[in-house]
């Protein structure tokens, strides 16, 4: 890893950590397009770039979610009964996605799946509405099965799953603060199971590539994690002083740009 690349990672980690703290968005949506652009320029094979970008982004969530979970636990906002109900499915879904499906999907299809969800997230950021509460709580088996769905989809996107679990938990009559806190706790198990799956499914493919552990590029993972953990509290503090609704529109526009750039990079520059 060159000095220039290291400095770029420091800046990227600082930016993503601040944005996550400011807007409550997951870092994966921001990290993956940047890493998809950067990694091939330091020797990561182009046909593995999307896989490495998603896996590395997910690896950072293992550590950042611990910090988030600790903060929410101080406020006793985590609904542990729901976590216990969803975790088995989340872990199983993570292993299925990270350990099997992830390696079977082509670089191009993975890029399409990821960018589709980036666009959806950007639209939701522009037109955010509070979901209506369900008239009754879902049966426990539905919530447990939904954990599996969250684990699988998150594993294909390098995301912590909050974009799926928070709306579901709000509809299940959890207060918003509890839904966000519970989702943060689930994010750790999602990230850990998928990251182990990425190591398992990518080990043979990447074992001769310097810096790669499975599909994870660990020098970037460590650098990004340290910087994002350091800057996230500043973003959270700034959220009380800055016009967050206006900033969300700016970040939604940035997501559209990053998603489009990722498609261009994958299909036209490397094609």
Residue pairs with C-beta under 8 A, 6 or more apart in sequence:
1 42
1 211
1 219
1 220
2 42
5 38
5 41
5 42
6 219
6 223
8 38
9 38
9 220
9 223
9 224
9 227
10 223
10 227
12 31
12 34
12 224
12 227
13 223
13 224
13 225
13 226
13 227
13 228
13 231
14 227
14 228
14 230
14 231
15 30
15 231
16 27
16 30
16 31
16 224
16 228
17 27
17 64
17 227
17 228
17 229
17 230
17 231
17 232
17 235
18 231
18 232
18 234
18 235
18 238
19 25
19 27
19 30
19 235
19 251
20 26
20 27
20 30
20 64
20 228
20 232
20 235
21 231
21 232
21 233
21 234
21 235
21 236
21 237
21 238
21 239
22 235
22 236
22 238
22 239
22 242
22 244
22 247
23 235
23 239
23 244
23 247
23 248
23 251
24 180
25 121
25 125
25 251
26 61
26 159
26 160
26 162
26 163
26 187
27 57
27 60
27 61
27 64
27 224
27 228
28 54
28 57
28 58
28 60
28 61
28 157
28 158
28 159
28 160
29 117
29 118
29 121
29 157
29 159
29 255
30 254
30 255
30 258
31 53
31 56
31 57
31 60
31 158
31 224
32 50
32 53
32 54
32 57
32 114
32 157
32 158
32 262
33 53
33 118
33 258
33 259
33 261
33 262
34 258
35 49
35 52
35 53
35 56
35 57
35 217
35 220
36 49
36 50
36 53
36 111
36 262
36 265
36 266
37 261
37 262
37 265
38 220
39 49
39 52
39 53
39 56
39 217
39 220
40 46
40 49
40 270
43 209
43 210
44 52
44 209
44 212
44 217
45 209
46 107
46 270
47 107
47 270
48 107
48 205
48 206
48 209
48 215
49 107
49 266
49 270
50 107
50 110
50 111
50 114
50 262
50 266
51 102
51 103
51 107
51 110
51 198
51 202
51 215
52 206
52 212
52 215
52 216
52 217
53 158
54 102
54 110
54 114
54 156
54 157
54 158
54 215
55 98
55 102
55 158
55 195
55 198
55 202
55 214
55 215
55 216
55 217
56 158
56 215
56 216
56 217
56 220
56 221
56 224
57 158
57 159
58 98
58 154
58 155
58 158
58 159
58 191
58 194
58 195
58 198
59 191
59 195
59 198
59 216
59 218
59 221
59 225
60 221
60 224
60 225
60 228
61 158
61 159
61 160
61 187
61 188
61 190
61 191
62 188
62 191
62 192
62 195
63 225
63 229
64 225
64 228
64 229
64 232
65 160
65 184
65 185
65 187
65 188
65 191
66 188
67 229
67 232
68 184
68 187
69 78
69 184
69 185
69 187
69 188
72 78
72 180
72 181
72 184
72 185
73 181
75 177
75 181
77 177
77 178
77 180
77 181
77 182
78 178
78 181
78 182
78 184
78 185
79 169
79 174
79 178
79 181
79 182
80 185
82 143
82 169
82 172
82 174
82 182
83 182
83 185
83 186
85 140
85 143
85 144
85 147
86 143
86 144
86 146
86 147
86 150
86 165
86 186
87 147
87 186
87 189
88 144
88 147
89 144
89 145
89 146
89 147
89 148
89 149
89 150
89 151
90 147
90 148
90 150
90 151
90 161
90 186
90 189
90 190
90 193
91 151
91 189
91 193
92 148
92 151
92 193
93 147
93 148
93 149
93 150
93 151
93 152
93 153
93 154
93 155
93 193
94 151
94 152
94 154
94 155
94 189
94 190
94 192
94 193
94 194
94 196
94 197
95 151
95 193
95 194
95 196
95 197
96 148
96 151
96 152
96 155
96 197
97 151
97 152
97 153
97 154
97 155
97 156
97 194
97 197
98 155
98 193
98 194
98 195
98 196
98 197
98 198
98 200
98 201
99 196
99 197
99 198
99 200
99 201
100 197
100 201
101 152
101 155
101 156
102 110
102 155
102 156
102 194
102 197
102 198
102 201
102 202
102 215
103 201
103 202
103 205
103 215
105 113
105 156
107 266
108 266
108 267
110 156
111 262
111 263
111 266
111 267
112 263
113 156
113 157
114 156
114 157
114 158
114 262
115 259
115 260
115 262
115 263
117 157
117 159
117 163
118 255
118 256
118 258
118 259
118 262
119 255
119 256
119 259
121 163
121 255
122 252
122 253
122 255
122 256
122 259
123 252
124 163
125 248
125 249
125 251
125 252
125 255
126 248
126 249
126 252
128 248
130 170
131 167
131 170
131 171
132 171
133 170
133 171
133 173
134 171
134 172
134 173
137 172
137 173
138 146
138 172
143 172
146 168
147 186
149 164
150 161
150 164
150 165
150 186
150 190
151 161
151 190
151 193
151 194
153 161
153 164
154 160
154 161
154 164
154 190
154 194
155 190
155 193
155 194
155 197
160 183
160 184
160 186
160 187
160 190
160 191
161 183
161 186
161 187
161 190
162 180
162 183
162 184
162 187
165 179
165 182
165 183
165 186
166 176
166 179
166 180
166 183
169 178
169 179
169 182
169 183
170 176
170 179
174 182
195 216
198 214
198 215
198 216
199 213
199 214
199 215
199 216
200 214
201 214
201 215
202 212
202 214
202 215
202 216
203 213
203 214
205 215
206 212
206 213
206 214
206 215
211 217
211 218
211 219
211 220
212 218
